[in-house]
């Protein structure tokens, strides 16, 4: 679905026709994805032995896990309609994730040379949100994955994002309780609209 919408936007831009911005918010079944620059050696087990699928995809970054309890957000956008470039757009997505976990009293930041959103980045870095996009001619696909109630054991079967010395966490682990996915989704969308100055309804 992403590929179809992405290609439609590229074709529309090439023809000088209007593009369409689409935001997809989903939870996936147990799945591992490997970015175009990733290394399969960072997958420590065969995915089928742990009940997961595996896909090579066109985003940046290395290997990561998607599954139940994780909010995955795919913006299939034409950045020209937002009046912003790729770097500003990625920063807006990251800031939206930071704003969203702050709603729960959690302080998150970026970490130099390690994509994503992190807790205790300078002392005991733990990734709570992965970021990986594909951007071509100002059109975007793929996106971010925020760990809400994610079963973190699935990250132990890989070297997450190719970073062997970094941990992974979730809102549930940090707060010690289940978190409403609907509540997180609502907070994220509100923050994203504010950051991009758009109306997603």
Steps between C-alpha positions, in 0.01 A plus 500: 500500500783737586680424175184565300432835669867600478524419129173683437644814659820471297301459179273793587797727569665400172178588316448826686181363657388530864642252749326345799632491856406181686585403857479131593510399868513124566608214724670215316513128572847379606728618219867583446598748231846567357579839349681534168835563672446237771705190576325162527766397753313717751216247489611249762224242443292387206179703531276198444644330810352776717173528309585812302509606136803663334507763225774695326367851442600833346531721809831612643650333804575145608282228649210562735195327641132589460221333693192524719511783751719715276358806324640523147441822308546526124473851353463478123539873445612747235730730693448781250140528624637551853761752392784308664804297403596145601711595803229725644237231444701228674566741788127571525422128524767456767372800694148359479618175660686696770185707567289185519709318761525829695121472540583210735770688690785334308792709376634382164768642272702430189837323519788599272574243226214275617167562324184489705373639827677405822463511877803578718697549178825601669506251790298184426353542151174315431318542169126553528432605140663389174517733200557396139363669190535490126484839328511545124429825310343637817264205545522290816414149614584271793526692827528437873418228753422593861518221759188527714413155641746314277630155603867596519627141491471511121781757491729246670496292181671777301759774536244782494588758234849347493590650840623215726576720801159670521180384674136523395210606720128579490247723671370193685845409633581856606163563665449152643150471353307445180433814299194565284598479133204726413625761746853487359369524144285800586790678671734425210259629236432816699874564536569423134234745383655766721854431377404497130232769528247284316155352557495121471122458523 
